[in-house]
């Protein structure tokens, strides 16, 4: 991850300007992640507009896979957010960030519920969050850092990796079964 100085240099702004808006680089990264999540939501909503009760699960899968292809850095940020980025933030920032995530999630769930004919939003919420966690875990496992991948390949250990799209799709369908 780039340092704050690298971000400032790339943005072409003064350091003081950055700290008017952000208290730390973690806030910068989570703000970027929020933008990625908005794009993810917009894509899901577009796909859901075309979905039916019979194919909405595939539309969700397609949205996750499109997220990986369009915004791999966003997926990386999502993976490190809970354990690394969120650990040293102010309560106020955490509340804003998590409120945004909750609201985004419920907008998606309301759309899915209208298509799936589901009235139990709590059940949908659990399935959606399980799918999201499966997505992150599967992606992390299948996309180790380059040096780890090199070692795995050199030592014939790459058999512990699997096809991300195939296995995420299979796991997603298992979660949403019934």
Long-range contacts (C-beta under 8 A, 24 or more apart in sequence): 1-25, 1-29, 4-28, 23-90, 23-93, 24-88, 24-89, 26-84, 26-85, 26-86, 26-87, 26-88, 26-89, 27-89, 27-93, 29-77, 29-81, 29-85, 30-77, 30-81, 30-85, 30-86, 30-89, 30-93, 30-97, 32-74, 32-77, 33-74, 33-77, 33-78, 33-81, 33-85, 34-97, 34-100, 36-67, 36-71, 36-73, 36-74, 36-77, 36-78, 37-74, 37-78, 37-100, 37-101, 37-104, 38-104, 39-67, 39-70, 39-71, 39-74, 40-67, 40-71, 40-74, 41-104, 41-107, 41-108, 43-67, 43-70, 44-108, 44-111, 45-107, 45-108, 45-111, 48-108, 48-111, 48-112, 48-115, 51-115, 52-115, 53-115, 53-116, 53-117, 56-112, 56-115, 56-116, 57-172, 57-173, 57-176, 60-112, 60-131, 60-172, 60-176, 61-168, 61-169, 61-172, 61-173, 64-131, 64-135, 64-168, 64-172, 65-165, 65-168, 65-169, 68-139, 68-164, 72-143, 75-136, 75-139, 78-136, 79-136, 79-139, 79-140, 105-129, 127-175, 127-176, 130-175, 131-171, 131-172, 131-175, 131-176, 134-168, 134-171, 134-172, 134-175, 135-168, 135-172, 138-164, 138-167, 138-168, 138-171, 139-164, 139-168, 142-167
